Amino acid sequence: QVQLVESGGGLVQPGGSLRLSCEASGGSGFTFSRYSMSWYRQYPGKERELVATISVPSNFTNYAHDVSGRFTISRDNAKNAAYLHMTHLKSEFSGIYSCQAKRKDSYWGQGTQVTASS
């Protein structure tokens, strides 16, 4: 079993930046570096949609079209953590952001609220 805890969300003015963190933990034998990590966002009443992924073992990154060039996903395997650095935020990016760890199974965090508003 893998546990994920997100942090770093909040209220920011349009054009501002936020850095989300996702800290992972697990039982005996848990190896964070074996899991692909992704960030998803969810708008009220909508399904979760993929924002960014960082794969293993290549660390290849992939982004949704509307965040490409604005958001950067990264990971620190020594800290069992993944990050999403969001810049030039727009109001339409507001939502609940959740991280996912995936190997054979998928695990989810509880999410963190991001609001870009003046």
C-alpha positions as CSV (number, residue, x, y, z in Angstrom):
1,Q,0.0,0.0,0.0
2,V,1.2,3.5,-0.9
3,Q,0.2,6.7,0.8
4,L,0.4,10.0,-0.9
5,V,0.0,13.4,0.7
6,E,-0.2,16.6,-1.4
7,S,0.6,20.1,-0.1
8,G,1.3,23.5,-1.5
9,G,-2.1,24.5,-2.8
10,G,-3.7,27.9,-2.1
11,L,-5.0,31.1,-3.4
12,V,-2.8,33.0,-5.9
13,Q,-3.4,36.0,-8.2
14,P,-3.7,35.3,-11.9
15,G,-0.2,35.2,-13.4
16,G,1.3,34.0,-10.1
17,S,3.0,30.7,-9.3
18,L,2.6,27.8,-6.9
19,R,4.7,24.7,-6.2
20,L,2.8,21.6,-5.3
21,S,4.4,18.7,-3.4
22,C,3.4,15.0,-3.2
23,E,5.1,13.0,-0.5
24,A,4.9,9.2,-0.8
25,S,5.3,6.5,1.8
26,G,4.7,2.8,1.8
27,G,5.3,-0.5,3.6
28,S,8.3,-2.8,3.6
29,G,9.8,-3.0,0.2
30,F,8.3,0.3,-1.1
31,T,10.6,1.8,-3.7
32,F,9.5,5.2,-4.8
33,S,11.8,5.3,-7.9
34,R,9.8,2.4,-9.4
35,Y,6.6,4.4,-9.7
36,S,5.6,6.8,-12.4
37,M,4.1,9.9,-10.9
38,S,1.4,12.1,-12.3
39,W,-0.6,15.1,-11.4
40,Y,-4.3,15.4,-12.2
41,R,-6.8,18.2,-11.7
42,Q,-10.5,18.1,-11.2
43,Y,-13.1,20.8,-11.7
44,P,-16.4,20.7,-9.8
45,G,-18.7,18.1,-11.4
46,K,-16.1,16.9,-13.8
47,E,-13.8,13.9,-14.1
48,R,-10.2,14.1,-13.2
49,E,-7.9,15.1,-16.1
50,L,-4.3,14.4,-16.5
51,V,-2.0,17.4,-16.2
52,A,1.5,16.0,-16.2
53,T,3.4,12.7,-15.9
54,I,7.0,11.8,-15.1
55,S,7.8,8.2,-16.1
56,V,10.3,5.7,-14.8
57,P,13.1,4.9,-15.3
58,S,13.6,7.5,-18.0
59,N,12.1,10.5,-16.2
60,F,10.4,11.3,-19.4
61,T,7.8,14.1,-18.9
62,N,4.5,14.7,-20.6
63,Y,2.1,17.5,-20.2
64,A,-1.5,18.5,-21.1
65,H,-1.5,20.9,-24.0
66,D,-2.8,23.9,-22.1
67,V,-0.1,23.7,-19.3
68,S,2.9,22.9,-21.6
69,G,5.5,25.6,-21.0
70,R,3.7,26.8,-17.8
71,F,4.0,23.8,-15.5
72,T,7.0,21.6,-14.7
73,I,6.8,18.2,-13.1
74,S,9.8,16.8,-11.3
75,R,10.7,14.2,-8.7
76,D,13.3,13.6,-5.9
77,N,13.6,9.9,-5.3
78,A,15.8,10.5,-2.3
79,K,12.9,12.3,-0.6
80,N,10.2,10.1,-2.0
81,A,8.5,13.2,-3.4
82,A,7.1,14.6,-6.7
83,Y,6.5,18.2,-7.5
84,L,4.4,20.4,-9.8
85,H,5.7,23.9,-10.3
86,M,3.0,26.0,-11.8
87,T,3.7,29.4,-13.3
88,H,1.6,32.0,-15.2
89,L,-1.5,30.6,-13.5
90,K,-4.9,31.4,-15.0
91,S,-8.3,31.3,-13.4
92,E,-9.3,28.4,-15.5
93,F,-6.5,26.3,-13.9
94,S,-8.3,26.5,-10.5
95,G,-9.3,23.1,-9.2
96,I,-8.3,20.2,-7.0
97,Y,-4.9,18.8,-7.9
98,S,-4.1,15.3,-6.9
99,C,-1.0,13.2,-7.4
100,Q,-1.0,9.6,-8.6
101,A,1.6,6.9,-8.1
102,K,1.4,4.1,-10.6
103,R,3.3,0.8,-11.1
104,K,1.0,-2.2,-11.3
105,D,-1.7,-0.5,-9.3
106,S,-2.6,3.2,-8.9
107,Y,-2.6,5.1,-5.7
108,W,-4.0,8.6,-5.1
109,G,-3.6,11.4,-2.7
110,Q,-6.5,13.4,-1.2
111,G,-5.8,16.4,-3.3
112,T,-5.0,20.1,-2.7
113,Q,-7.0,23.1,-3.8
114,V,-5.5,25.6,-6.2
115,T,-7.3,28.8,-6.8
116,A,-6.1,31.5,-9.2
117,S,-8.3,34.6,-8.6
118,S,-8.0,38.3,-8.0
